[in-house]
Amino acid sequence: MTRSDGLGDWRGKTRVLLRGVGERPLAATGATILLLWACIALAAPWIAPYDPLALDFSGAINHAPSAKHWLGTDSLGRDLLSRIVFGARTLFAVVPLAVGSAFVVGIALGAIAAYSGGLIDQVVSRASDVMLAFPALIIYVILLTSLGPSLINIVIAVTLAYAPGVGRLARGQVLAIKELDYVKAAQARGDHPLSIIVFEILPNARGPLVVDLSLRAGYTVILTGTLGFLGLGLPPPTPDWGAMVVENTQLLSSHWHMAVVPCVAIVSVVVACNFLADGLRD
């Protein structure tokens, strides 16, 4: 198999994968929900009825849903719908960057370790075992309390927590694939090891990695909500769904929707990621 043949086969399998997702109701539902939220995030400045950071102390505090404020206002007079819309933008900025960083680092380390073998493989595997021994939430709390809550620090925390697991999955795939005939042929041609990993091995290992990516995206949505709830998310007054939940929990008896609506938003994205992962796995 030549490199061009491998890329052509990768494109063909990708088209089959997308067609398969479209033919599975749950997967299509998950993809549709994610696409809808992504569109909302991109169009937030144009579709949000108010500035999500604008305070209004002139009587528009803790208002119930109305024609003026469709989801009501919070304790600072901020429009809840606008904060939900801009919260989607926050989420879709954090999650792809954090998960993408974890996958780049994890796949690079796992693939290089598996292909190289020997001491490199042993060192990377033992380091991954050490990192996996720590609960992910402990890593997040230690890093974010030490470095402070910010987008970059959340990305670093997610990368350190997720990269070892991704690396272990990538390592297993590469160990199985590197013994196949077309990889041996590329080695016989004298192709560079990095070229073989990128163009010959990883395209044929993408199935489990793509499923894992979808699942970890859902986990990261839960994570960002948890961090926001614990006060370790993005610093206020950034619209954050998790922070919106904790800000309004004291008003559950009188304004339950103010805490429930961001919870529903978080759940919808997580469920969509799981639906998509199930479809991709099939």
URZI-V122254 format. One record per backbone hydrogen bond with DSSP energy under -0.5 kcal/mol. NH is the residue of the N-H (numbers start at 0). CO is the residue of the C=O. E is the energy in kcal/mol with one decimal. If there is no record, write none. Layout:
NH	CO	E
NH	CO	E
//
This chain:
5	1	-2.4
6	2	-2.4
7	3	-2.4
8	4	-2.6
9	5	-2.1
10	6	-2.3
11	7	-2.3
12	8	-2.6
13	9	-2.0
14	10	-2.1
15	11	-2.0
16	12	-2.4
17	13	-2.5
18	14	-2.3
19	15	-2.4
20	16	-2.1
21	17	-2.0
22	18	-1.2
23	20	-1.2
24	22	-0.6
27	23	-3.0
28	24	-2.5
29	25	-2.6
30	26	-2.6
31	27	-2.3
32	28	-2.5
33	29	-2.3
34	30	-2.4
35	31	-2.5
36	32	-2.5
37	33	-2.5
38	34	-2.3
39	35	-2.3
40	36	-2.6
41	37	-2.4
42	38	-2.4
43	40	-0.8
45	42	-1.5
46	42	-2.0
47	43	-2.1
53	50	-1.3
55	75	-1.7
60	58	-0.8
61	73	-2.4
65	68	-3.0
69	67	-0.5
71	68	-1.2
72	62	-1.5
73	77	-1.8
76	73	-1.8
79	71	-2.4
82	78	-1.7
83	79	-2.3
84	80	-2.5
85	81	-2.5
86	82	-1.9
87	83	-1.5
88	84	-1.0
89	85	-2.0
90	86	-2.5
91	87	-2.7
92	88	-0.6
92	89	-0.8
93	89	-2.1
94	90	-2.7
96	92	-0.7
97	93	-2.8
98	94	-2.9
99	95	-2.3
100	96	-2.0
101	97	-2.2
102	98	-2.4
103	99	-2.4
104	100	-2.3
105	101	-2.7
106	102	-2.7
107	103	-1.9
108	104	-2.5
109	105	-2.8
110	106	-2.8
111	107	-2.1
112	108	-2.4
113	109	-2.3
114	110	-2.5
115	111	-2.5
116	112	-2.7
119	116	-0.7
120	116	-1.1
121	117	-1.9
122	118	-2.7
123	119	-2.4
124	120	-2.3
125	121	-2.4
126	122	-2.3
127	123	-2.2
128	124	-2.2
129	125	-2.0
130	126	-2.0
131	127	-2.6
132	128	-1.0
132	129	-0.6
133	130	-1.2
137	134	-0.5
138	134	-1.5
139	135	-2.2
140	136	-2.6
141	137	-2.7
142	138	-2.4
143	139	-2.8
144	140	-2.2
145	141	-1.5
146	142	-3.4
147	143	-1.4
153	149	-2.2
154	150	-2.2
155	151	-2.4
156	152	-2.4
157	153	-2.6
158	154	-2.4
159	155	-2.4
160	156	-1.9
161	157	-2.8
162	158	-2.4
165	161	-2.3
166	162	-3.0
167	163	-2.1
168	164	-1.9
169	165	-2.8
170	166	-2.6
171	167	-2.0
172	168	-1.9
173	169	-2.6
174	170	-2.6
175	171	-1.4
176	172	-2.1
177	173	-2.7
179	176	-2.2
183	179	-2.0
184	180	-2.5
185	181	-1.6
186	182	-2.3
187	183	-2.3
188	184	-1.8
189	186	-1.0
190	185	-2.1
195	191	-2.3
196	192	-2.4
197	193	-2.4
198	194	-2.7
199	195	-1.8
200	195	-2.0
201	196	-2.7
203	200	-1.0
204	201	-1.6
208	204	-1.0
209	205	-3.1
210	206	-2.0
211	207	-2.4
212	208	-2.2
213	209	-2.0
214	210	-2.2
215	211	-2.8
216	212	-1.9
217	213	-1.6
218	214	-2.1
219	215	-2.3
220	216	-1.7
221	217	-1.9
222	218	-2.5
223	219	-3.0
224	220	-2.0
225	221	-2.6
226	222	-3.1
227	223	-2.3
228	224	-2.2
229	225	-2.1
230	227	-0.9
231	226	-3.4
232	226	-0.9
237	234	-1.5
243	239	-2.3
244	240	-1.5
245	241	-1.6
246	242	-2.1
247	243	-1.0
247	244	-0.7
248	244	-0.6
248	245	-0.5
250	247	-1.4
251	248	-1.3
253	250	-0.6
254	250	-3.9
257	254	-1.6
258	255	-1.1
259	255	-2.1
260	256	-2.5
262	258	-1.1
263	259	-2.7
264	260	-2.1
265	261	-2.2
266	262	-2.7
267	263	-2.5
268	264	-1.6
269	265	-2.2
270	266	-2.9
271	267	-1.9
272	268	-2.2
273	269	-2.1
274	270	-2.7
275	271	-2.4
276	272	-2.3
277	273	-2.4
278	274	-2.1
279	275	-2.6
280	276	-2.4
281	277	-2.0
//
